[in-house]
Amino acid sequence: MKKKDMKILLVDDEPDILEIVGYNLSNEGYQLTTAENGLEAIEVAKKINPHLIILDVMMPEMDGMEACEKLRAIPALSDTIITFLTARGEDYSQVAGFEAGADDYITKPIKPKVLVSKVKALLRRFKDADESSAAVSLGDLVINREEYKIIKKGKELFLPRKEFELLALLASKPGKVFKREEILEKVWGNEVIVGGRTIDVHIRKLREKIGDNSFKTVKGVGYKFIV
């Protein structure tokens, strides 16, 4: 997919951020739309179905955390990548962000060129998904990478993009122990800096949705998928 076809929704209540970040992303050739709060972001996202949403945390009307949770509850946006861009860099804030359904968490201040690189890394996953279209059946679970669809016991599940990619990676080779470094590289990309706790948060969510017995933790190494 070409840049000119990629839609980004930038959400922030600071005009300077909208102007500076927006300028750099538009200059890269992306289709950019902006919103000033969480409520507006939800309405705009429903209309344009963006590939990426960049959310501030502290905003009027509705903050980024609540907005992220509501965006994740919209089936049509299940493939949308969501990242926070915020001055709040505390560990508990980052964990809360991932708990809300975010795919990444970027802290301010950040140089425009670095932010653009991170955005490129996030959006590259759409290209990677296009290159892998096989559907995999594992017991009562069907993973369709082409349609980003999960079927469990005949019922479709809606997973955030990062949870889907993590599940698809582990399930691609049942029984294999995927090291944490490999998971970070293949799911989050080596240009995106996230902590090891990010994996743990996403694994816990997958256990809740897919089944606790489907995932095994290999202490000090990583995780594996069990059929």
C-alpha positions as CSV (number, residue, x, y, z in Angstrom):
1,M,0.0,0.0,0.0
2,K,1.4,3.4,-1.0
3,K,1.8,6.3,1.4
4,K,-0.8,8.4,-0.4
5,D,-3.4,5.7,0.4
6,M,-2.4,5.6,4.1
7,K,-4.8,7.6,6.4
8,I,-3.6,9.0,9.7
9,L,-5.8,10.6,12.4
10,L,-3.8,12.9,14.7
11,V,-5.6,13.7,18.0
12,D,-4.2,16.4,20.3
13,D,-5.6,19.5,22.1
14,E,-2.4,21.5,21.6
15,P,-2.4,23.5,18.3
16,D,1.4,23.4,18.1
17,I,1.4,19.6,18.1
18,L,-1.3,19.4,15.5
19,E,0.6,21.9,13.3
20,I,4.2,20.6,13.7
21,V,3.5,16.8,13.7
22,G,0.7,17.2,11.1
23,Y,3.1,19.1,8.8
24,N,5.8,16.5,9.0
25,L,3.3,13.6,8.4
26,S,1.6,15.4,5.5
27,N,5.0,16.3,4.0
28,E,5.7,12.5,3.9
29,G,2.7,12.0,1.7
30,Y,0.2,10.5,4.2
31,Q,-3.5,11.5,4.2
32,L,-3.8,13.4,7.5
33,T,-6.9,14.3,9.5
34,T,-6.9,16.0,12.9
35,A,-9.1,16.1,16.0
36,E,-8.8,18.0,19.2
37,N,-10.3,15.6,21.8
38,G,-11.4,12.0,22.3
39,L,-15.0,12.5,21.4
40,E,-14.2,14.2,18.1
41,A,-11.6,11.5,17.4
42,I,-14.2,8.7,17.7
43,E,-16.6,10.5,15.3
44,V,-13.9,11.2,12.8
45,A,-12.4,7.7,13.0
46,K,-15.9,6.2,12.2
47,K,-16.1,8.3,9.0
48,I,-12.6,7.9,7.6
49,N,-11.5,4.5,9.0
50,P,-7.8,5.5,9.5
51,H,-4.9,3.1,9.2
52,L,-3.2,4.8,12.2
53,I,-4.5,6.9,15.1
54,I,-2.0,9.0,17.1
55,L,-3.6,9.9,20.5
56,D,-2.7,12.3,23.2
57,V,-3.6,11.2,26.7
58,M,-4.6,14.4,28.5
59,M,-7.4,16.1,26.5
60,P,-10.7,17.8,27.3
61,E,-14.1,16.2,26.7
62,M,-12.7,12.7,26.7
63,D,-9.1,11.7,27.5
64,G,-7.0,9.4,25.2
65,M,-7.3,6.3,27.4
66,E,-11.1,6.3,27.3
67,A,-11.1,7.2,23.7
68,C,-8.8,4.3,22.9
69,E,-11.0,1.8,24.7
70,K,-14.1,3.0,22.8
71,L,-12.2,2.9,19.5
72,R,-11.2,-0.6,20.1
73,A,-14.8,-1.6,20.7
74,I,-15.7,-0.6,17.1
75,P,-15.4,-3.7,14.8
76,A,-14.7,-1.6,11.7
77,L,-11.6,-0.2,13.4
78,S,-10.2,-3.6,14.5
79,D,-7.3,-3.3,12.0
80,T,-6.5,0.3,12.9
81,I,-3.1,0.9,14.7
82,I,-3.4,3.1,17.7
83,T,-0.4,4.7,19.4
84,F,-0.2,7.3,22.2
85,L,1.9,10.4,21.8
86,T,2.1,12.0,25.2
87,A,4.3,13.7,27.7
88,R,3.4,11.1,30.3
89,G,6.2,8.6,30.3
90,E,5.7,6.8,33.6
91,D,5.6,3.0,33.5
92,Y,2.1,2.8,34.9
93,S,0.8,5.2,32.2
94,Q,2.4,3.1,29.5
95,V,0.9,-0.1,31.0
96,A,-2.5,1.6,31.2
97,G,-2.1,2.6,27.6
98,F,-1.5,-1.0,26.4
99,E,-4.4,-2.1,28.7
100,A,-6.7,0.3,26.9
101,G,-5.8,-1.4,23.6
102,A,-2.9,0.7,22.2
103,D,-0.3,-0.8,19.9
104,D,2.5,1.6,20.9
105,Y,3.3,4.4,23.3
106,I,5.5,7.3,22.3
107,T,6.6,9.9,24.7
108,K,7.1,13.6,24.1
109,P,9.3,15.5,23.3
110,I,10.3,13.6,20.2
111,K,12.1,14.9,17.1
112,P,9.9,15.0,14.0
113,K,12.2,12.8,12.0
114,V,12.2,10.1,14.7
115,L,8.4,10.3,15.0
116,V,8.1,9.8,11.2
117,S,10.4,6.8,11.4
118,K,8.2,5.3,14.1
119,V,5.1,5.9,12.0
120,K,6.7,4.3,9.0
121,A,7.5,1.2,11.2
122,L,4.0,1.0,12.5
123,L,2.4,1.3,9.0
124,R,4.8,-1.2,7.5
125,R,2.7,-3.9,9.1
126,F,0.0,-3.3,6.6
127,K,2.5,-4.2,3.8
128,D,3.7,-7.2,5.8
129,A,0.1,-8.4,6.2
130,D,-0.5,-8.2,2.4
131,E,2.4,-10.6,1.9
132,S,1.0,-13.3,4.0
133,S,-2.6,-14.5,3.2
134,A,-2.8,-18.1,4.4
135,A,-5.5,-19.1,6.8
136,V,-4.3,-21.5,9.5
137,S,-6.6,-23.9,11.4
138,L,-5.5,-25.0,14.9
139,G,-8.1,-27.1,16.7
140,D,-11.2,-24.9,17.1
141,L,-9.2,-21.8,16.2
142,V,-8.9,-20.4,12.6
143,I,-6.5,-17.5,11.9
144,N,-6.9,-15.7,8.6
145,R,-4.1,-13.3,8.1
146,E,-5.4,-11.9,4.8
147,E,-8.7,-10.8,6.4
148,Y,-7.3,-10.2,9.9
149,K,-10.0,-12.5,11.2
150,I,-10.1,-14.9,14.1
151,I,-12.7,-17.6,14.4
152,K,-12.9,-19.6,17.6
153,K,-15.5,-22.4,17.9
154,G,-17.4,-20.9,15.0
155,K,-17.5,-17.4,16.5
156,E,-15.6,-14.5,15.2
157,L,-13.4,-12.6,17.6
158,F,-12.2,-9.0,17.2
159,L,-8.6,-8.5,18.3
160,P,-6.6,-5.3,18.3
161,R,-4.0,-5.5,15.5
162,K,-1.0,-6.1,17.8
163,E,-2.8,-8.9,19.7
164,F,-3.6,-10.5,16.3
165,E,0.0,-10.3,15.1
166,L,1.3,-11.8,18.3
167,L,-1.2,-14.6,18.2
168,A,-0.4,-15.2,14.5
169,L,3.3,-15.3,15.2
170,L,3.1,-17.8,18.1
171,A,0.5,-20.0,16.3
172,S,2.6,-20.1,13.1
173,K,4.8,-22.7,14.8
174,P,2.9,-24.4,17.6
175,G,5.2,-25.8,20.3
176,K,8.1,-23.5,19.3
177,V,9.4,-21.2,22.0
178,F,9.6,-17.7,20.6
179,K,12.2,-15.6,22.5
180,R,11.1,-12.2,23.7
181,E,13.6,-10.5,21.5
182,E,12.2,-12.2,18.4
183,I,8.6,-11.3,19.4
184,L,9.5,-7.7,19.9
185,E,11.3,-7.6,16.5
186,K,8.6,-9.3,14.5
187,V,5.5,-7.9,16.1
188,W,6.6,-4.4,17.1
189,G,9.5,-3.8,14.7
190,N,13.1,-3.0,15.5
191,E,12.5,0.7,15.0
192,V,9.8,0.9,17.7
193,I,11.2,0.9,21.3
194,V,8.9,-0.9,23.8
195,G,9.5,-2.7,27.0
196,G,9.3,-6.4,27.8
197,R,6.2,-5.8,29.9
198,T,4.4,-4.9,26.6
199,I,4.5,-8.6,25.6
200,D,3.2,-9.7,29.0
201,V,0.2,-7.4,28.8
202,H,-0.7,-8.6,25.3
203,I,-0.2,-12.3,26.3
204,R,-2.5,-11.8,29.3
205,K,-5.2,-10.4,27.0
206,L,-4.8,-13.3,24.6
207,R,-5.1,-15.8,27.4
208,E,-8.4,-14.1,28.4
209,K,-9.8,-14.2,24.8
210,I,-8.3,-17.4,23.3
211,G,-7.8,-19.5,26.4
212,D,-5.2,-19.7,29.2
213,N,-4.1,-23.2,28.2
214,S,-3.2,-22.1,24.7
215,F,-0.1,-20.2,25.8
216,K,2.8,-21.4,27.9
217,T,5.4,-19.1,29.5
218,V,9.0,-20.3,29.4
219,K,10.5,-18.4,32.2
220,G,13.4,-16.2,31.2
221,V,13.0,-17.1,27.5
222,G,9.6,-16.3,26.0
223,Y,6.3,-17.9,25.0
224,K,4.9,-20.7,22.9
225,F,1.5,-21.6,21.5
226,I,0.0,-25.0,22.4
227,V,-2.7,-26.7,20.4
